[in-house]
Amino acid sequence: MKKFLALGLAVFLLWAVPAYGADLRMEISLRLTSDGVDVTEGGLRPDEEYRFPILVQYEDEVPSHLREEEMEGKRLSVTVRQGGGLINTPRIETEGGRYYLTVRTRPLYNTGTQELELLVRLQNKATGGEISRDTARLEVGSLRMPSDVAESLGEGEILRVDNRSPVITAPQFRLLAEKNSYRPVTLAGEGWEYTVNVTDLGARNLYSTPAINRELVEKYPEQEFRFLSFPAEPDFGAPGVFSMDVSDAVQEFGGEFYLYRLLGNRLYYLKSQYDEEAGLLTFRPSQLGSYVLTHRELGSLELTGVSAPSQGSGEEIPQNPDTGRSAKGPALAAALALLTGLSAAALSLRRRG
């Protein structure tokens, strides 16, 4: 379940306020979130929503949350000056009479960050004339794994991927390959491990999520499901051994596991092996993607959602993946928007300030 960051966005604008007999100044600044994350250092992560309280300060008074009663004859607007493709349309909203700037980043899991620049303006409501303005500059994207993580590992040790910094760089892969005498390296995240050769790899984004597809679950209410998705679809060029931990699903699945991968707008059956003693389901992909695990073979399937956009970088992540599907496995009917559904599951859980 994602945590949506509620960040302090202080905005100071200049205009005359007779009741105060002073200028109202409004400027943008970012403050720490409730869990201590500062976006000026870490930036905004993909596919998350951020709500920035808009504050106002009169002369030397302490900044306070801008309220509707202070906006008589005025209006706020926001314009994207750079990085429009990184976010959905930003919104200025009110809740409980207080103003917020809401920004939702798009599910673009590349291997670097890009700059987002927003212009906030205070305008005269009747004439549209600008009273004051300021800008906010933020980085958007997945963070790179700290350099000391790879440096601290010894030969044969597992590299744990942190979703807060899931990008492994080319120098880090090179170091891992050297430490392991160019033999396969094991990468691991929440509920999965992938043992693969990392020699001569460029940067890869290994962000993963178990978010569910609501439409699929509602379409098959009697079916058991587990989901695991790698939105960046990192390609390693040659097959590795991928293991999913299914130990906690054995009872509800009845020891039966059917694995599918979404590729484009179709689901493909994947051959896999279940190790009952270890509680692992293994298969051999060269590219990681979006997986659906269930306890019975799926019938004809048509979802109504829209196809998910491309998540990877065309320059750094190859776009011609090996699906890992069996030539004898069942091909399912068109399935639209599984990735969109995976990320959309958390939208209703937005935290309100």
Order of alpha helices (4+ residues) and beta strands (2+ residues): beta-beta-beta-beta-alpha-beta-beta-beta-beta-beta-beta-beta-alpha-beta-beta-alpha-beta-beta-beta-alpha-beta-beta-alpha-beta-beta-beta-beta-beta-beta-alpha
